[in-house]
Amino acid sequence: MAKRIGSICDNVRPLRAIHAVTAAIAFFAMQIFIVFYIFPQRSLTPLRAATFGLIQPSLVANLAILGIVVGLILVRTGGQRRYDIGWTGS
């Protein structure tokens, strides 16, 4: 059981600098790829039309970036747990 001091837990794993830099570079590279390649081709327009505008291309792009940067880089290669990146239950 983690020892709590207020709302801060003392068992949070620190993130190594190389993983933080990798996540930042991947984030910016994916943003550039999506803005200059995916959006101009309008390849996500059928998704918006099929859902009558409920799902926007920017939502899909941001969820993909979040999943790749957080899921693959921080959790898989960085060794972070759900608790370490702020995904905790009450």
C-alpha positions in Angstrom: 0.0 0.0 0.0 1.3 3.4 -0.9 1.9 5.9 1.8 -0.1 9.1 1.1 0.9 12.6 2.1 -2.2 14.6 1.3 -3.1 13.7 -2.2 0.5 12.9 -3.3 1.7 9.3 -3.4 5.4 8.5 -2.9 5.5 5.5 -5.2 5.3 7.3 -8.6 7.9 6.1 -11.0 10.0 8.9 -12.5 10.1 9.1 -16.3 13.5 9.0 -17.8 14.5 12.0 -19.9 15.0 10.0 -23.1 11.4 8.8 -23.0 10.0 12.3 -22.4 12.0 13.6 -25.3 10.9 10.7 -27.5 7.3 11.3 -26.6 7.6 15.0 -27.4 9.2 14.4 -30.8 6.6 11.8 -31.7 3.8 14.1 -30.7 5.1 16.9 -32.9 5.9 14.6 -35.8 2.4 13.1 -35.7 0.8 16.6 -35.5 2.7 17.7 -38.6 1.8 14.5 -40.4 -1.8 14.8 -39.6 -2.1 18.5 -40.4 -0.2 18.4 -43.7 -1.0 15.0 -45.0 -4.2 13.5 -43.5 -6.4 16.6 -43.3 -5.7 18.0 -46.8 -6.6 14.7 -48.3 -9.9 14.7 -46.5 -9.5 11.0 -45.8 -11.6 11.2 -42.6 -14.5 13.0 -44.2 -16.5 9.7 -44.8 -16.3 9.0 -41.1 -17.8 12.4 -40.4 -20.5 11.9 -43.0 -21.4 8.4 -41.7 -21.8 9.7 -38.1 -23.7 12.8 -39.2 -20.9 15.1 -37.9 -20.8 13.4 -34.5 -17.2 12.2 -35.0 -14.9 15.0 -36.3 -11.6 14.3 -37.9 -9.8 16.3 -35.3 -11.2 14.0 -32.6 -9.9 10.9 -34.4 -6.5 12.5 -34.9 -6.1 13.6 -31.3 -7.2 10.2 -30.0 -4.7 8.5 -32.3 -2.0 10.7 -31.1 -2.9 10.2 -27.5 -3.0 6.5 -27.9 0.4 6.3 -29.6 2.3 8.8 -27.5 0.9 7.7 -24.1 0.1 4.1 -24.8 3.2 3.0 -26.8 5.9 5.4 -25.8 5.2 6.2 -22.2 3.7 3.0 -21.0 5.4 0.4 -23.2 8.9 1.8 -23.6 8.9 4.1 -20.7 7.8 1.5 -18.2 5.1 3.8 -16.7 2.1 2.4 -15.0 -1.5 3.7 -15.2 -1.0 5.4 -11.8 2.2 7.1 -13.0 0.5 8.9 -15.8 -2.6 9.9 -13.8 -5.1 7.2 -14.8 -6.3 6.2 -11.3 -9.7 5.1 -10.1 -11.4 6.5 -7.0 
